[in-house]
Amino acid sequence: MNKTLFRTRIKFCGFTRPGDVRLACELGADAIGFVFAPESPRRVAPEEARAMRHALAPLVDAVALFMDNPVDEVREVVKQVRPSLLQFHGSEDDAFCRGFGVPYVKAIPMGTELAEQHPANIHMRYPSAAGFLFDSHSVGTQGGSGEVFDWSRIPAGVQKPFMLAGGLHAGNIFDAIIGTLPWGVDVSSGIESEPGLKDGEKMRRFVEEVRRADCHQLE
Ligand SMILES: O=C(O)c1ccccc1N[C@@H]1O[C@H](COP(=O)(O)O)[C@@H](O)[C@H]1O
């Protein structure tokens, strides 16, 4: 396959400062994620995310990330932040995820039984999902940990766009893309100096490596 006609989408996640959002847009991010997961060190209040949303450049999406948040919290975020995509990392079911009138992606924790299922079962469990995100965490643990999983475990034959996440950084993203050909990649810790604080040079190198993989001719 010739990858030069394909552009891997880039989502940078876990922002807490409007200046970092501006820089990420300038560097070429397609989507910016705001984390509302209760236990996350990157968690922001809806008002903070709303302020950062105003720092977004045109044609860059705002994504709101949740992990078993109460329905009222999700509603409040949707109302205040107006995200174009929701990302669910907990045990939410399809009815919950689709109930906000905003497209959603469901994170599939690669440390759980869900990851072992046939893709048809994953689709049946989340028929309304716009896509899936394969991440390294297991039951009871959070994403955003910087841990990598074995990419060969991604179920073959997923019919919807999928994103790859979990411990990605400028040093491994080229191999990750060539090895899995994801629709998009999602990174949090790999572009930070500390949780929630983004590092401009790490973001720049990450984008550069994604573009290098996109231009790579596959055998
Ligand atoms: O970023 C967080 O704090 C977070 C909290 C709870 C669930 C998911 C979270 N982040 C997402 O986890 C993956 C992997 O992140 P990392 O690159 O390994 O740090 C990614 O999808 C983040 O958006």
The ligand as an SDF file (V2000), in Angstrom:
LIG
                    3D

 23 24  0  0  0  0  0  0  0  0999 V2000
   -5.1610   11.5990   30.0130 O   0  0  0  0  0  0  0  0  0  0  0  0
   -5.7040   11.1630   31.0420 C   0  0  0  0  0  0  0  0  0  0  0  0
   -5.4300   11.6170   32.1720 O   0  0  0  0  0  0  0  0  0  0  0  0
   -6.7340   10.0730   30.9480 C   0  0  0  0  0  0  0  0  0  0  0  0
   -7.4900    9.7420   32.0510 C   0  0  0  0  0  0  0  0  0  0  0  0
   -8.4360    8.7450   31.9790 C   0  0  0  0  0  0  0  0  0  0  0  0
   -8.6470    8.0630   30.8040 C   0  0  0  0  0  0  0  0  0  0  0  0
   -7.8940    8.3670   29.6830 C   0  0  0  0  0  0  0  0  0  0  0  0
   -6.9350    9.3710   29.7280 C   0  0  0  0  0  0  0  0  0  0  0  0
   -6.1610    9.7000   28.6360 N   0  0  0  0  0  0  0  0  0  0  0  0
   -6.1330    8.9630   27.4250 C   0  0  0  0  0  0  0  0  0  0  0  0
   -5.3840    7.7660   27.5740 O   0  0  0  0  0  0  0  0  0  0  0  0
   -4.7640    7.4300   26.3360 C   0  0  0  0  0  0  0  0  0  0  0  0
   -3.2850    7.1620   26.5080 C   0  0  0  0  0  0  0  0  0  0  0  0
   -2.6210    8.2320   27.0690 O   0  0  0  0  0  0  0  0  0  0  0  0
   -0.9970    8.2780   27.1230 P   0  0  0  0  0  0  0  0  0  0  0  0
   -0.5490    8.8590   25.8080 O   0  0  0  0  0  0  0  0  0  0  0  0
   -0.4910    6.8980   27.3470 O   0  0  0  0  0  0  0  0  0  0  0  0
   -0.6770    9.1990   28.2490 O   0  0  0  0  0  0  0  0  0  0  0  0
   -5.0720    8.5660   25.3820 C   0  0  0  0  0  0  0  0  0  0  0  0
   -6.2110    8.1910   24.6320 O   0  0  0  0  0  0  0  0  0  0  0  0
   -5.4430    9.7070   26.2920 C   0  0  0  0  0  0  0  0  0  0  0  0
   -6.3580   10.5540   25.6530 O   0  0  0  0  0  0  0  0  0  0  0  0
  1  2  2  0
  2  3  1  0
  2  4  1  0
  4  5  1  0
  4  9  2  0
  5  6  2  0
  6  7  1  0
  7  8  2  0
  8  9  1  0
  9 10  1  0
 10 11  1  0
 11 12  1  0
 11 22  1  0
 12 13  1  0
 13 14  1  0
 13 20  1  0
 14 15  1  0
 15 16  1  0
 16 17  2  0
 16 18  1  0
 16 19  1  0
 20 21  1  0
 20 22  1  0
 22 23  1  0
M  END
$$$$
